[in-house]
């Protein structure tokens, strides 16, 4: 068993958030996929309600939009030789008073993210989907807000691309920022380049 396979096995049985001072409001169900050959790493926020139910990452309308942004089919998206999906929080965190998802659990990232990065040596492109991943991985290099961080995507090198979350809640953001289409054009090209190295 590879180091990454061992790590993902440990993540999938993790229940640290159930034992926290403010515990997860339901049974833990960590969701992550990938292998040592994955070329593209997607680091998002945390599973939503549908993903928590199915156990399949991005198995919802956000996933449909993300696949459209990437220019890939479902078959390609769930090919672990191409994509790994290792969100900031591996379990659905629950809903806030307005019905939106709570932030990723704070226990997850310190415990797992650095170990995953060290074990995922084949990754050629990392996608930081949403502000939580951008804060973790860009640190002081990120801009004052998500919009400016995504707008300045070229500052983070060809191997890292920050993205907004593909949620329907960001429809207004997408309409207000037409320049994002240029980012998606580059993104699709970079993803295709990575896929071609898998063949």
Buried (B, 14 or more C-beta within 10 A) or exposed (E): EEEBEEBBEEBBEBEBBBEEEEEBEEEBBBBBBBBBBBBBBBBBBBBBEBBBEEEBBBBBEBBEBBBEBBBBEEEBBBBBBBBBBBBBBBBBBBEEEEEEBBBBBBBBBEBBBEBBBEBBEBBBBBBBBBBBBBBBBBEEEBBEEBBEBBBBBEEBEEEBBBBBBBBEEBEEBBEEBEEBEEBBEEBBEBBEEBBEEBE
